[in-house]
Amino acid sequence: MHGFLARIFPEQRLYLRTDDGTRFMRLTPAVQLVAVITIGVIFIWTVFVSSMFLVSALSADSIAHRADTRQIDYENRLNAMSRERDTRALEASTAQARFYVALEQISAQQSALLESEDKRKELETGIDVIQRTLRTTMKERDRAQLQSDKLLAELQVVTGKNSTESGGTDDLERTLDYLNAALERTVDQRDDMVISTRVLDAEVADLRHRADLTKERNARIFSRLEEAMTVSIAPLEKMFENVGLSTDKLIEDVKLGYSGQGGPLTPLAISTKGQPEDPASIKANRLLAELDQVNLLRIAATRLPFVVPVKSSYRLSSGYGWRRHPTTGRTRMHDGTDFAAGYGTPIYSTADGVVTFAGWSSGYGRLVKIRHALGFETRYAHMQKIRAKVGQRVSRGDRIGDMGSSGRSTGPHVHYEIRIGGKSVNPMNYIKAARNVF
């Protein structure tokens, strides 16, 4: 072995010259072998460690790039959903505004129609009075004519001629002149009455034509309003049906507790003067009832948790259901949904309600509980700061705290729960149900 090493690594001497003299260092084959092996090991270790660092850096960059890409895609989807929600809300508001405008137009048209109907009845009454007066005048004229003929006949029998002495003759002539003048006035009045009757008949025909046009226009308006009401009420009913809630029960609950200004709409009350109610009033009252139902459903929607508790950008870090706990490592039921964002991100109430708890609660950390209608309760855990008090009445969208990582938590997020009668349900079912409504 020594001879083999001597052939490969022959003995070497290193001379070191100083002012005092010259010394040398003897490098045997074994020493050279150890030096070569050491240098090789160091070189191989350096290459291995450098490659590991390079692979780790490239993997970290790739994972970060994928995470950034997924976050950007998720934010784009959220923005698109927000724009679609705003569009639906604008369409509903526009349809409601159109309904109120059309309702005002219908009320004005009904008032004009009632006025025209009253005027028509007054004209018909005047025509009847005029006709009765005309018939009475004509009868009086005929009686006066008969009386005149009778007097002339008696005069002829007594005197043998159609005239009396000068005094009687003058009186009779004045009487005849008066009767002729009265007859002429009666004839003129009759002609005027005939002309007035024709004019009134034309006006009545025109009013009837305008009434028919108004009815047709009202029918088109009601048709569009009914379509708008269908478009407005269908998403709300579908939203409640998707989460298994009865709309009838919700409406009854809202009616029982509704006491704010601007309550349920009152049906139109139009005097019919003993006549059957017209179809336009029936349709208007039906539309008002449907609009009242839409308002009640919207009130119910604000009293139930259908929205996300975070308005800024977030990441859905954990869903509802069984999972491996991030801190204990055990498989446990996760009773809520985790929305992750930065420290201090505002947290909002998802529905109208009353705060029943606001403080520290074991693994929840800083926790806020809110009681809502129909036995609903929402919980917001792991807060950095609580901004609500017990007994406080909050509305949907009110800020109740800041996002943090208190309690058993691995990072800043809000643990959001929905409970019905004390039993947890999946919050995403409610959020997805309201995706095209809010």
C-alpha positions in Angstrom: 0.0 0.0 0.0 2.9 2.4 0.8 4.5 1.6 -2.5 1.3 2.2 -4.4 0.8 5.5 -2.6 4.4 6.5 -3.3 3.9 6.0 -7.0 0.7 8.1 -7.1 1.7 10.7 -4.4 5.6 10.7 -4.4 7.2 12.2 -1.3 7.5 16.0 -1.5 9.6 18.5 0.5 8.7 22.1 1.0 11.6 24.4 1.7 11.1 27.5 3.8 13.9 30.0 3.7 14.2 32.7 6.3 16.9 35.2 7.4 18.1 32.7 10.1 18.3 29.7 7.7 16.5 27.3 5.5 14.0 24.7 6.8 12.0 22.1 5.0 8.7 20.3 5.5 8.3 16.7 4.5 5.0 15.7 2.8 4.7 11.9 2.9 2.2 10.1 0.5 -0.2 9.5 3.4 -0.3 13.2 4.3 -0.9 14.1 0.6 -3.8 11.5 0.4 -5.4 12.9 3.5 -5.1 16.4 2.1 -6.6 15.4 -1.2 -9.5 13.6 0.4 -10.2 16.5 2.7 -10.2 19.0 -0.1 -12.5 16.7 -2.2 -15.0 16.3 0.6 -15.1 20.1 1.2 -15.6 20.7 -2.5 -18.4 18.1 -2.8 -20.1 19.4 0.4 -19.9 23.0 -1.0 -21.5 21.9 -4.3 -24.2 19.9 -2.6 -25.1 22.8 -0.2 -25.1 25.3 -3.0 -27.4 23.1 -5.1 -29.8 22.6 -2.2 -30.0 26.4 -1.6 -30.6 27.0 -5.3 -33.4 24.3 -5.5 -35.0 25.7 -2.3 -34.9 29.3 -3.7 -36.4 28.2 -7.0 -39.2 26.1 -5.3 -40.0 29.0 -3.0 -40.2 31.4 -5.9 -42.5 29.0 -7.8 -44.8 28.5 -4.8 -45.0 32.2 -4.1 -45.7 32.9 -7.8 -48.5 30.3 -7.8 -49.9 31.7 -4.6 -49.8 35.3 -6.1 -51.4 34.1 -9.3 -54.2 32.3 -7.3 -54.7 35.4 -5.1 -55.0 37.7 -8.1 -57.4 35.3 -9.8 -59.5 35.1 -6.6 -59.6 38.8 -6.2 -60.6 39.2 -9.9 -63.5 36.7 -9.3 -64.5 38.7 -6.1 -64.5 41.9 -8.1 -66.6 40.4 -10.8 -69.0 39.1 -8.2 -69.1 42.5 -6.5 -69.8 44.2 -9.9 -72.6 41.7 -10.7 -74.1 42.2 -7.2 -74.1 46.0 -7.7 -75.7 45.6 -11.1 -78.5 43.5 -9.7 -79.1 45.9 -6.8 -79.2 48.8 -9.3 -81.6 46.9 -11.5 -83.9 46.2 -8.5 -83.7 49.9 -7.4 -84.5 51.1 -11.0 -87.4 48.7 -11.3 -88.8 49.9 -8.0 -88.4 53.5 -9.1 -90.2 52.7 -12.4 -92.9 51.1 -10.4 -93.5 54.2 -8.2 -93.5 56.5 -11.3 -95.9 54.2 -13.1 -98.1 54.1 -10.0 -98.2 57.9 -9.8 -99.2 58.0 -13.5 -101.9 55.5 -12.9 -103.3 57.5 -10.0 -103.3 60.7 -12.1 -105.0 58.9 -15.0 -107.6 57.4 -12.7 -108.3 60.9 -11.2 -108.7 62.3 -14.7 -110.9 59.4 -15.7 -113.1 59.9 -12.7 -113.3 63.7 -13.4 -114.3 63.0 -17.0 -116.9 60.5 -15.9 -118.4 63.0 -13.5 -118.4 65.7 -16.2 -120.1 63.2 -18.6 -122.8 62.5 -16.0 -123.3 66.2 -15.4 -123.7 66.8 -19.2 -126.1 63.9 -19.5 -128.1 65.4 -16.6 -128.2 68.8 -18.3 -129.2 67.3 -21.6 -132.1 65.5 -19.8 -133.2 68.8 -18.2 -133.0 70.7 -21.5 -135.0 67.9 -23.3 -137.7 68.0 -20.6 -137.9 71.8 -20.8 -138.1 71.6 -24.5 -140.9 69.1 -24.4 -142.8 71.2 -21.8 -142.4 74.3 -24.0 -143.6 72.5 -27.1 -146.7 71.2 -25.2 -147.4 74.8 -23.9 -147.1 76.1 -27.5 -149.5 73.4 -28.8 -152.0 74.3 -26.0 -151.7 78.0 -26.8 -152.3 77.3 -30.4 -155.4 75.2 -29.6 -156.7 78.0 -27.3 -156.2 80.6 -30.0 -158.1 78.5 -32.5 -160.9 77.9 -30.0 -161.2 81.7 -29.3 -161.3 82.5 -33.0 -164.0 79.9 -33.5 -166.1 81.3 -30.6 -165.6 84.9 -32.0 -166.8 83.8 -35.4 -169.9 82.2 -33.8 -170.8 85.3 -31.8 -170.0 88.0 -34.3 -170.1 86.1 -37.5 -166.5 87.3 -38.3 -162.9 86.7 -37.1 -162.6 90.2 -35.5 -164.4 92.2 -32.8 -164.7 95.8 -32.3 -161.6 97.9 -32.4 -160.7 97.5 -28.7 -161.2 93.7 -28.6 -159.5 93.4 -31.9 -156.4 95.2 -30.6 -156.2 93.0 -27.5 -156.5 89.8 -29.6 -153.8 91.0 -32.0 -151.5 91.8 -29.1 -152.2 88.4 -27.6 -151.5 86.7 -30.9 -148.3 88.7 -31.4 -147.1 87.6 -27.9 -147.9 84.0 -28.7 -146.1 84.1 -32.0 -143.1 85.7 -30.4 -143.1 83.0 -27.7 -143.4 80.3 -30.3 -140.5 81.7 -32.2 -138.3 81.8 -29.1 -139.3 78.3 -28.3 -138.4 77.1 -31.8 -135.0 78.9 -31.5 -134.4 77.3 -28.1 -135.3 73.9 -29.5 -132.8 74.4 -32.4 -130.1 75.5 -29.9 -130.9 72.5 -27.7 -130.5 70.1 -30.7 -127.1 71.7 -31.6 -126.0 71.5 -28.0 -127.1 67.9 -27.8 -125.0 67.0 -30.9 -122.0 68.7 -29.4 -122.4 66.9 -26.1 -122.8 63.6 -27.9 -119.5 64.3 -29.7 -117.8 65.2 -26.4 -119.2 62.0 -24.8 -117.9 59.9 -27.7 -114.5 61.6 -27.4 -114.4 60.9 -23.7 -115.3 57.3 -24.2 -112.5 57.0 -26.8 -110.0 58.6 -24.4 -111.2 56.2 -21.6 -110.5 53.2 -23.9 -107.0 54.5 -24.7 -106.3 55.1 -21.0 -107.5 51.5 -20.2 -105.2 50.1 -22.9 -102.2 52.2 -21.7 -102.9 51.1 -18.1 -103.0 47.5 -19.2 -99.5 47.9 -20.8 -98.2 49.6 -17.7 -99.5 47.0 -15.4 -98.0 44.2 -17.6 -94.5 45.8 -17.4 -94.9 46.4 -13.6 -95.9 42.7 -13.1 -92.8 41.6 -15.0 -90.6 44.0 -12.9 -92.1 42.6 -9.7 -91.5 39.0 -10.9 -87.8 39.9 -11.6 -87.5 41.6 -8.2 -89.1 38.9 -6.0 -87.8 35.7 -7.7 -84.2 36.1 -6.6 -85.2 36.7 -3.0 -87.6 33.7 -2.8 -84.9 31.5 -4.4 -82.3 32.7 -1.9 -84.5 31.8 1.0 -85.5 28.4 -0.6 -81.8 27.5 -1.1 -81.1 27.7 2.6 -84.4 25.9 3.5 -86.3 29.0 5.0 -90.0 29.5 4.5 -90.8 32.9 3.0 -94.3 32.8 4.6 -92.8 32.4 8.1 -90.2 35.1 7.4 -92.9 37.6 6.3 -95.1 36.8 9.3 -92.1 37.3 11.6 -91.2 40.6 10.0 -94.8 41.8 10.2 -94.9 41.0 13.9 -91.8 43.0 14.7 -92.0 45.7 12.1 -92.6 49.1 13.7 -90.4 51.6 11.8 -91.6 54.5 9.8 -92.8 53.7 6.3 -94.5 50.4 7.1 -96.4 48.0 4.8 -98.0 49.7 1.9 -101.8 50.4 2.2 -104.0 49.3 -0.8 -105.6 51.9 -3.0 -109.0 53.0 -1.7 -111.0 54.6 -4.6 -114.6 55.5 -4.3 -116.8 53.6 -6.8 -120.1 55.2 -5.8 -121.8 51.8 -5.3 -120.4 50.3 -8.6 -118.2 47.2 -8.7 -114.4 47.8 -8.3 -112.7 48.4 -11.6 -110.0 46.0 -12.9 -107.3 48.7 -12.7 -107.8 49.2 -9.0 -107.7 45.4 -8.5 -104.4 45.1 -10.4 -102.9 48.1 -8.6 -103.8 46.6 -5.2 -102.3 43.3 -6.2 -99.1 45.0 -7.3 -99.0 46.9 -4.0 -99.3 43.7 -2.1 -96.5 42.1 -4.1 -94.3 45.2 -3.6 -95.1 45.0 0.1 -94.0 41.4 0.0 -90.7 42.4 -1.7 -90.1 45.0 1.0 -90.8 42.5 3.8 -88.5 39.9 2.2 -85.7 42.5 1.9 -86.2 43.4 5.6 -86.0 39.7 6.4 -82.8 39.4 4.4 -81.1 42.2 6.4 -82.1 40.4 9.6 -80.4 37.1 8.5 -76.7 36.5 7.9 -76.3 36.3 4.1 -73.1 38.3 3.5 -69.4 37.9 4.1 -68.1 39.5 7.4 -65.1 41.0 5.5 -65.4 43.6 2.8 -61.7 44.0 1.8 -59.7 41.3 0.0 -59.4 38.0 1.9 -58.5 34.4 1.4 -60.7 31.5 2.4 -58.2 29.6 4.6 -60.4 26.9 6.0 -64.0 25.7 5.3 -66.8 24.2 7.3 -66.6 20.5 8.3 -64.2 17.9 9.6 -60.5 18.7 9.4 -57.1 18.3 11.1 -56.7 21.0 13.7 -53.7 23.3 12.7 -52.4 23.6 16.3 -53.3 20.3 18.0 -53.0 18.1 14.9 -56.2 16.2 15.9 -59.2 15.6 13.6 -62.0 17.8 14.8 -65.2 19.4 13.5 -64.7 22.9 12.3 -68.0 24.7 13.0 -67.3 27.8 10.9 -65.4 29.3 8.0 -62.1 31.1 8.2 -61.5 34.3 6.2 -57.8 35.4 6.3 -56.5 38.9 5.8 -54.1 41.3 7.4 -54.0 42.4 11.0 -56.5 45.2 11.8 -58.8 44.3 8.8 -62.3 45.5 9.7 -64.9 42.9 10.6 -68.6 43.7 10.0 -71.9 42.3 11.3 -73.5 40.1 8.6 -77.1 40.9 9.8 -79.2 43.0 12.1 -79.2 41.8 15.7 -78.2 42.3 19.3 -74.7 41.7 20.8 -75.0 39.0 23.5 -71.2 38.4 24.1 -68.1 40.5 23.6 -64.9 39.3 25.3 -62.3 36.5 25.7 -63.5 32.9 25.3 -60.9 30.2 25.6 -59.8 28.9 22.1 -62.0 31.5 20.4 -59.8 34.3 21.7 -61.5 37.7 21.5 -65.1 36.7 20.5 -68.3 38.6 19.6 -71.7 36.8 19.5 -74.8 38.4 17.9 -78.4 37.2 18.2 -80.6 37.6 15.1 -84.2 36.8 14.2 -85.7 33.3 13.9 -83.1 31.8 16.4 -80.0 32.7 14.3 -76.7 33.5 16.0 -73.4 34.5 14.4 -69.9 34.3 16.0 -66.7 36.2 15.1 -63.6 34.9 16.7 -59.8 35.5 17.0 -60.2 39.3 16.9 -57.4 41.7 17.6 -59.7 44.3 19.0 -63.5 44.2 19.9 -65.5 47.3 18.9 -69.0 46.2 20.1 -70.6 46.0 23.6 -73.0 43.5 25.1 -76.6 44.7 24.6 -75.7 46.9 21.6 -78.1 46.7 18.7 -76.2 46.5 15.4 -77.2 46.5 11.7 -75.8 44.6 8.8 -72.5 46.3 7.8 -71.7 47.8 11.2 -68.1 47.4 12.2 -67.8 45.1 15.3 -64.0 44.4 15.5 -60.6 44.1 13.9 -59.0 41.0 12.5 -56.3 39.4 14.6 -54.9 36.0 15.8 -56.0 35.7 19.5 -56.8 32.3 21.0 -55.8 29.1 19.3 -54.8 30.5 15.9 -51.8 30.3 13.5 -52.3 33.7 11.9 -54.6 36.7 11.4 -58.1 35.6 10.3 -61.7 35.7 11.5 -63.4 32.5 12.4 -67.1 33.0 11.3 -69.9 30.8 12.5 -73.7 30.7 11.9 -75.8 28.8 14.5 -79.6 28.0 14.4 -81.0 27.0 17.7 -77.4 26.4 19.0 -76.5 24.1 16.1 -73.8 25.2 13.6 -74.5 25.3 9.9 -72.3 26.0 6.9 -71.9 29.8 6.4 -71.0 29.4 2.7 -74.5 28.0 2.0 -76.0 31.4 3.0 -73.2 33.4 1.3 -73.6 31.4 -2.0 -77.5 31.7 -1.8 -77.2 35.5 -1.7 -74.5 35.8 -4.4 -76.9 37.2 -7.1 -79.0 39.2 -4.6 -76.6 41.4 -2.6 
